Amino acid sequence: MPATRVSCLECVTKHVGAAYVLLTETREGYAHRLRAIGHLHEAEDESQEFPDLHAAIRTARKAFQADGTMPDWEALAQAADALRQSTP
């Protein structure tokens, strides 16, 4: 599927970071689940030009929505960092 918008690694990491904070607070009893899912979706949307990162974020979002599996934050951060280092 072709990208529907220009991808931005800074935006991806911003949304992944926001989801991380919100899901951490959700585990402490705050009602941020829906917002966190929204941020993961935005990160997914922002990563369309990076197929592997896009797939990893989508898989993480869908797993969290389906059964509450927390994303592997470190793996997502490393994937974004690797792209940042390889992108001119």
FIPAZA-799784 format. One record per residue: residue in one letter; x, y, z of N, C-alpha, C in turn. Coordinates in Angstrom, 3 decimals. Last residue first. Layout:
BEGIN
<marke gufi="A" n_u="X" n_v="Y" n_w="Z" ca_u="X" ca_v="Y" ca_w="Z" c_u="X" c_v="Y" c_w="Z"/>
...
END
This chain:
BEGIN
<marke gufi="P" n_u="19.539" n_v="10.069" n_w="5.357" ca_u="20.339" ca_v="11.293" ca_w="5.203" c_u="19.623" c_v="12.533" c_w="5.677"/>
<marke gufi="T" n_u="19.113" n_v="7.392" n_w="7.557" ca_u="18.420" ca_v="8.347" ca_w="6.682" c_u="19.231" c_v="9.643" c_w="6.597"/>
<marke gufi="S" n_u="20.348" n_v="5.868" n_w="9.446" ca_u="20.554" ca_v="5.485" ca_w="8.045" c_u="19.895" c_v="6.448" c_w="7.055"/>
<marke gufi="Q" n_u="19.617" n_v="6.934" n_w="11.870" ca_u="21.037" ca_v="6.884" ca_w="11.550" c_u="21.288" c_v="6.572" c_w="10.069"/>
<marke gufi="R" n_u="16.864" n_v="6.524" n_w="11.759" ca_u="17.389" ca_v="7.891" ca_w="11.872" c_u="18.857" c_v="7.931" c_w="11.462"/>
<marke gufi="L" n_u="16.708" n_v="3.749" n_w="11.793" ca_u="16.291" ca_v="4.495" ca_w="10.600" c_u="16.852" c_v="5.905" c_w="10.608"/>
<marke gufi="A" n_u="17.613" n_v="3.297" n_w="14.405" ca_u="18.349" ca_v="2.723" ca_w="13.271" c_u="17.989" c_v="3.444" c_w="11.970"/>
<marke gufi="D" n_u="15.588" n_v="4.581" n_w="15.863" ca_u="16.964" ca_v="5.092" ca_w="15.913" c_u="17.788" c_v="4.562" c_w="14.739"/>
<marke gufi="A" n_u="13.413" n_v="2.901" n_w="15.306" ca_u="13.382" ca_v="4.302" ca_w="14.870" c_u="14.787" c_v="4.896" c_w="14.856"/>
<marke gufi="A" n_u="14.339" n_v="0.552" n_w="16.520" ca_u="14.016" ca_v="0.549" ca_w="15.091" c_u="13.995" c_v="1.974" c_w="14.545"/>
<marke gufi="Q" n_u="14.595" n_v="1.385" n_w="19.186" ca_u="15.787" ca_v="0.970" ca_w="18.437" c_u="15.529" c_v="0.979" c_w="16.938"/>
<marke gufi="A" n_u="11.898" n_v="1.853" n_w="19.831" ca_u="12.878" ca_v="2.950" ca_w="19.878" c_u="14.122" c_v="2.605" c_w="19.067"/>
<marke gufi="L" n_u="10.856" n_v="-0.739" n_w="19.583" ca_u="10.348" ca_v="0.337" ca_w="18.730" c_u="11.329" c_v="1.503" c_w="18.683"/>
<marke gufi="A" n_u="12.337" n_v="-2.046" n_w="21.578" ca_u="12.457" ca_v="-2.483" ca_w="20.182" c_u="11.965" c_v="-1.392" c_w="19.232"/>
<marke gufi="E" n_u="11.412" n_v="-0.659" n_w="23.855" ca_u="12.834" ca_v="-0.610" ca_w="23.487" c_u="13.029" c_v="-1.013" c_w="22.029"/>
<marke gufi="W" n_u="8.683" n_v="-1.329" n_w="23.945" ca_u="9.103" ca_v="0.056" ca_w="23.743" c_u="10.542" c_v="0.147" c_w="23.269"/>
<marke gufi="D" n_u="6.697" n_v="-3.482" n_w="22.960" ca_u="8.111" ca_v="-3.579" ca_w="23.298" c_u="8.723" c_v="-2.217" c_w="22.967"/>
<marke gufi="P" n_u="3.425" n_v="-2.855" n_w="24.334" ca_u="4.414" ca_v="-2.801" ca_w="23.260" c_u="5.833" c_v="-2.981" c_w="23.803"/>
<marke gufi="M" n_u="1.559" n_v="-5.176" n_w="26.290" ca_u="2.287" ca_v="-3.910" ca_w="26.222" c_u="3.295" c_v="-3.953" c_w="25.069"/>
<marke gufi="T" n_u="-1.481" n_v="-6.597" n_w="25.577" ca_u="-0.035" ca_v="-6.809" ca_w="25.520" c_u="0.667" c_v="-5.469" c_w="25.361"/>
<marke gufi="G" n_u="-4.240" n_v="-6.428" n_w="25.531" ca_u="-3.516" ca_v="-5.660" ca_w="26.533" c_u="-2.018" c_v="-5.885" c_w="26.572"/>
<marke gufi="D" n_u="-5.511" n_v="-7.691" n_w="23.450" ca_u="-5.390" ca_v="-8.406" ca_w="24.722" c_u="-4.560" c_v="-7.692" c_w="25.781"/>
<marke gufi="A" n_u="-6.116" n_v="-5.839" n_w="21.338" ca_u="-6.733" ca_v="-7.155" ca_w="21.410" c_u="-6.685" c_v="-7.755" c_w="22.811"/>
<marke gufi="Q" n_u="-4.560" n_v="-3.545" n_w="21.723" ca_u="-6.018" ca_v="-3.432" ca_w="21.646" c_u="-6.698" c_v="-4.775" c_w="21.867"/>
<marke gufi="F" n_u="-2.007" n_v="-4.698" n_w="21.673" ca_u="-2.475" ca_v="-4.008" ca_w="22.866" c_u="-3.992" c_v="-3.905" c_w="22.860"/>
<marke gufi="A" n_u="-1.983" n_v="-5.693" n_w="19.069" ca_u="-1.848" ca_v="-6.617" ca_w="20.200" c_u="-2.340" c_v="-5.963" c_w="21.483"/>
<marke gufi="K" n_u="-2.179" n_v="-3.307" n_w="17.592" ca_u="-3.244" ca_v="-4.306" ca_w="17.499" c_u="-3.186" c_v="-5.302" c_w="18.657"/>
<marke gufi="R" n_u="0.243" n_v="-2.037" n_w="18.306" ca_u="-1.056" ca_v="-1.421" ca_w="18.583" c_u="-2.172" c_v="-2.450" c_w="18.597"/>
<marke gufi="A" n_u="2.144" n_v="-3.891" n_w="17.341" ca_u="2.099" ca_v="-3.537" ca_w="18.766" c_u="0.743" c_v="-2.936" c_w="19.141"/>
<marke gufi="T" n_u="1.578" n_v="-3.841" n_w="14.605" ca_u="1.457" ca_v="-5.092" ca_w="15.351" c_u="1.334" c_v="-4.816" c_w="16.846"/>
<marke gufi="R" n_u="2.204" n_v="-1.144" n_w="14.077" ca_u="0.842" ca_v="-1.661" ca_w="13.843" c_u="0.609" c_v="-2.943" c_w="14.637"/>
<marke gufi="I" n_u="4.927" n_v="-1.122" n_w="14.651" ca_u="4.017" ca_v="-0.282" ca_w="15.430" c_u="2.582" c_v="-0.786" c_w="15.285"/>
<marke gufi="A" n_u="5.856" n_v="-2.932" n_w="12.714" ca_u="6.105" ca_v="-3.182" ca_w="14.136" c_u="5.145" c_v="-2.368" c_w="15.011"/>
<marke gufi="A" n_u="5.101" n_v="-1.692" n_w="10.307" ca_u="4.531" ca_v="-3.007" ca_w="10.667" c_u="4.700" c_v="-3.289" c_w="12.154"/>
<marke gufi="H" n_u="6.715" n_v="0.632" n_w="10.479" ca_u="5.256" ca_v="0.728" ca_w="10.366" c_u="4.597" c_v="-0.581" c_w="10.809"/>
<marke gufi="L" n_u="9.236" n_v="-0.503" n_w="10.397" ca_u="8.808" ca_v="0.226" ca_w="11.586" c_u="7.287" c_v="0.336" c_w="11.613"/>
<marke gufi="D" n_u="9.141" n_v="-1.585" n_w="7.789" ca_u="9.394" ca_v="-2.440" ca_w="8.949" c_u="8.939" c_v="-1.777" c_w="10.246"/>
<marke gufi="P" n_u="8.504" n_v="0.696" n_w="6.056" ca_u="7.653" ca_v="-0.493" ca_w="6.177" c_u="7.893" c_v="-1.354" c_w="7.420"/>
<marke gufi="F" n_u="8.336" n_v="3.814" n_w="6.124" ca_u="9.316" ca_v="2.910" ca_w="6.732" c_u="8.616" c_v="1.587" c_w="7.046"/>
<marke gufi="E" n_u="6.271" n_v="5.392" n_w="5.371" ca_u="7.382" ca_v="5.264" ca_w="4.423" c_u="8.489" c_v="4.338" c_w="4.927"/>
<marke gufi="Q" n_u="4.550" n_v="5.405" n_w="7.629" ca_u="4.188" ca_v="4.666" ca_w="6.415" c_u="5.340" c_v="4.457" c_w="5.441"/>
<marke gufi="S" n_u="4.596" n_v="6.604" n_w="10.111" ca_u="5.729" ca_v="5.746" ca_w="9.729" c_u="5.510" c_v="5.005" c_w="8.415"/>
<marke gufi="E" n_u="2.287" n_v="7.935" n_w="10.819" ca_u="3.477" ca_v="8.741" ca_w="10.523" c_u="4.646" c_v="7.915" c_w="9.986"/>
<marke gufi="D" n_u="0.622" n_v="5.778" n_w="11.477" ca_u="0.329" ca_v="6.585" ca_w="10.299" c_u="1.544" c_v="7.398" c_w="9.857"/>
<marke gufi="E" n_u="1.840" n_v="4.947" n_w="13.879" ca_u="1.705" ca_v="4.023" ca_w="12.741" c_u="1.513" c_v="4.808" c_w="11.450"/>
<marke gufi="A" n_u="1.430" n_v="7.207" n_w="15.400" ca_u="2.809" ca_v="6.771" ca_w="15.126" c_u="2.821" c_v="5.833" c_w="13.923"/>
<marke gufi="E" n_u="-1.365" n_v="7.133" n_w="15.484" ca_u="-0.692" ca_v="8.262" ca_w="14.837" c_u="0.751" c_v="7.908" c_w="14.498"/>
<marke gufi="H" n_u="-1.684" n_v="4.761" n_w="16.944" ca_u="-2.200" ca_v="4.845" ca_w="15.577" c_u="-1.540" c_v="5.997" c_w="14.824"/>
<marke gufi="L" n_u="-0.552" n_v="5.531" n_w="19.358" ca_u="0.062" ca_v="4.430" ca_w="18.603" c_u="-0.411" c_v="4.456" c_w="17.154"/>
<marke gufi="H" n_u="-2.418" n_v="7.515" n_w="20.042" ca_u="-1.025" ca_v="7.890" ca_w="19.769" c_u="-0.296" c_v="6.784" c_w="19.006"/>
<marke gufi="G" n_u="-4.706" n_v="5.902" n_w="20.404" ca_u="-4.685" ca_v="6.958" ca_w="19.387" c_u="-3.270" c_v="7.384" c_w="19.033"/>
<marke gufi="I" n_u="-3.919" n_v="4.403" n_w="22.590" ca_u="-4.180" ca_v="3.721" ca_w="21.312" c_u="-4.147" c_v="4.736" c_w="20.174"/>
<marke gufi="A" n_u="-3.855" n_v="6.485" n_w="24.454" ca_u="-2.620" ca_v="5.766" ca_w="24.115" c_u="-2.778" c_v="5.031" c_w="22.787"/>
<marke gufi="R" n_u="-6.561" n_v="7.174" n_w="24.597" ca_u="-5.588" ca_v="8.148" ca_w="24.097" c_u="-4.297" c_v="7.465" c_w="23.662"/>
<marke gufi="L" n_u="-7.559" n_v="4.777" n_w="25.742" ca_u="-8.003" ca_v="5.211" ca_w="24.422" c_u="-7.044" c_v="6.230" c_w="23.813"/>
<marke gufi="R" n_u="-6.240" n_v="4.732" n_w="28.308" ca_u="-6.090" ca_v="3.664" ca_w="27.316" c_u="-6.425" c_v="4.146" c_w="25.897"/>
<marke gufi="H" n_u="-6.333" n_v="6.352" n_w="30.520" ca_u="-5.706" ca_v="6.911" ca_w="29.305" c_u="-5.617" c_v="5.896" c_w="28.169"/>
<marke gufi="A" n_u="-7.253" n_v="6.622" n_w="33.410" ca_u="-8.036" ca_v="6.180" ca_w="32.250" c_u="-7.507" c_v="6.800" c_w="30.956"/>
<marke gufi="Y" n_u="-4.996" n_v="5.344" n_w="35.870" ca_u="-5.554" ca_v="6.462" ca_w="35.115" c_u="-6.222" c_v="5.946" c_w="33.841"/>
<marke gufi="G" n_u="-3.744" n_v="3.181" n_w="37.113" ca_u="-5.151" ca_v="3.448" ca_w="37.379" c_u="-5.780" c_v="4.605" c_w="36.627"/>
<marke gufi="E" n_u="-1.268" n_v="2.485" n_w="36.348" ca_u="-1.384" ca_v="3.042" ca_w="37.698" c_u="-2.813" c_v="3.489" c_w="38.008"/>
<marke gufi="R" n_u="-1.562" n_v="1.801" n_w="33.757" ca_u="-1.274" ca_v="0.701" ca_w="34.694" c_u="-1.381" c_v="1.178" c_w="36.143"/>
<marke gufi="T" n_u="-1.809" n_v="4.380" n_w="32.761" ca_u="-2.973" ca_v="3.492" ca_w="32.744" c_u="-2.772" c_v="2.336" c_w="33.715"/>
<marke gufi="E" n_u="0.795" n_v="5.319" n_w="32.888" ca_u="-0.192" ca_v="5.877" ca_w="33.800" c_u="-1.461" c_v="5.021" c_w="33.858"/>
<marke gufi="T" n_u="1.814" n_v="3.778" n_w="30.803" ca_u="2.396" ca_v="3.653" ca_w="32.141" c_u="1.408" c_v="4.181" c_w="33.171"/>
<marke gufi="L" n_u="0.299" n_v="4.783" n_w="28.733" ca_u="0.090" ca_v="3.392" ca_w="29.147" c_u="0.716" c_v="3.110" c_w="30.500"/>
<marke gufi="L" n_u="1.296" n_v="7.433" n_w="28.600" ca_u="-0.111" ca_v="7.190" ca_w="28.896" c_u="-0.366" c_v="5.754" c_w="29.351"/>
<marke gufi="V" n_u="4.002" n_v="6.976" n_w="27.945" ca_u="3.640" ca_v="7.692" ca_w="29.172" c_u="2.198" c_v="7.371" c_w="29.561"/>
<marke gufi="Y" n_u="3.671" n_v="5.621" n_w="25.460" ca_u="4.392" ca_v="5.010" ca_w="26.578" c_u="3.989" c_v="5.657" c_w="27.907"/>
<marke gufi="A" n_u="2.417" n_v="7.555" n_w="23.908" ca_u="1.707" ca_v="6.308" ca_w="24.225" c_u="2.348" c_v="5.619" c_w="25.411"/>
<marke gufi="A" n_u="4.515" n_v="9.400" n_w="23.745" ca_u="3.265" ca_v="9.788" ca_w="24.402" c_u="2.461" c_v="8.547" c_w="24.787"/>
<marke gufi="G" n_u="6.372" n_v="7.864" n_w="22.279" ca_u="6.680" ca_v="8.335" ca_w="23.633" c_u="5.431" c_v="8.725" c_w="24.405"/>
<marke gufi="V" n_u="5.007" n_v="7.602" n_w="19.880" ca_u="5.343" ca_v="6.399" ca_w="20.645" c_u="5.642" c_v="6.787" c_w="22.095"/>
<marke gufi="H" n_u="4.913" n_v="10.326" n_w="19.149" ca_u="3.676" ca_v="9.599" ca_w="19.423" c_u="3.932" c_v="8.299" c_w="20.197"/>
<marke gufi="K" n_u="7.670" n_v="10.896" n_w="18.869" ca_u="6.823" ca_v="11.721" ca_w="19.741" c_u="5.566" c_v="10.946" c_w="20.126"/>
<marke gufi="T" n_u="8.449" n_v="9.077" n_w="16.918" ca_u="8.957" ca_v="8.900" ca_w="18.279" c_u="8.166" c_v="9.748" c_w="19.275"/>
<marke gufi="V" n_u="6.979" n_v="10.162" n_w="14.735" ca_u="6.789" ca_v="8.778" ca_w="15.170" c_u="7.232" c_v="8.622" c_w="16.615"/>
<marke gufi="C" n_u="8.118" n_v="12.702" n_w="14.531" ca_u="6.697" ca_v="12.571" ca_w="14.893" c_u="6.390" c_v="11.159" c_w="15.380"/>
<marke gufi="E" n_u="10.666" n_v="11.986" n_w="13.751" ca_u="10.488" ca_v="12.743" ca_w="14.991" c_u="9.045" c_v="12.647" c_w="15.467"/>
<marke gufi="L" n_u="10.176" n_v="10.735" n_w="11.301" ca_u="10.657" ca_v="9.941" ca_w="12.431" c_u="10.500" c_v="10.675" c_w="13.755"/>
<marke gufi="C" n_u="7.587" n_v="11.024" n_w="9.174" ca_u="8.447" ca_v="11.879" ca_w="9.988" c_u="8.882" c_v="11.084" c_w="11.223"/>
<marke gufi="S" n_u="6.302" n_v="10.647" n_w="5.853" ca_u="6.667" ca_v="10.107" ca_w="7.159" c_u="7.667" c_v="11.014" c_w="7.862"/>
<marke gufi="V" n_u="3.574" n_v="12.051" n_w="4.145" ca_u="5.020" ca_v="12.045" ca_w="4.327" c_u="5.320" c_v="11.541" c_w="5.739"/>
<marke gufi="R" n_u="0.834" n_v="9.823" n_w="3.416" ca_u="1.382" ca_v="11.076" ca_w="3.929" c_u="2.885" c_v="10.934" c_w="4.076"/>
<marke gufi="T" n_u="0.229" n_v="7.419" n_w="2.413" ca_u="-0.776" ca_v="8.460" ca_w="2.199" c_u="-0.333" c_v="9.806" c_w="2.747"/>
<marke gufi="A" n_u="2.183" n_v="5.052" n_w="0.638" ca_u="2.050" ca_v="5.977" ca_w="1.770" c_u="1.027" c_v="7.058" c_w="1.430"/>
<marke gufi="P" n_u="0.621" n_v="2.183" n_w="-0.898" ca_u="1.434" ca_v="3.398" ca_w="-0.940" c_u="1.164" c_v="4.291" c_w="0.269"/>
<marke gufi="M" n_u="0.840" n_v="-1.173" n_w="0.000" ca_u="0.000" ca_v="0.000" ca_w="0.000" c_u="0.891" c_v="1.244" c_w="0.000"/>
END
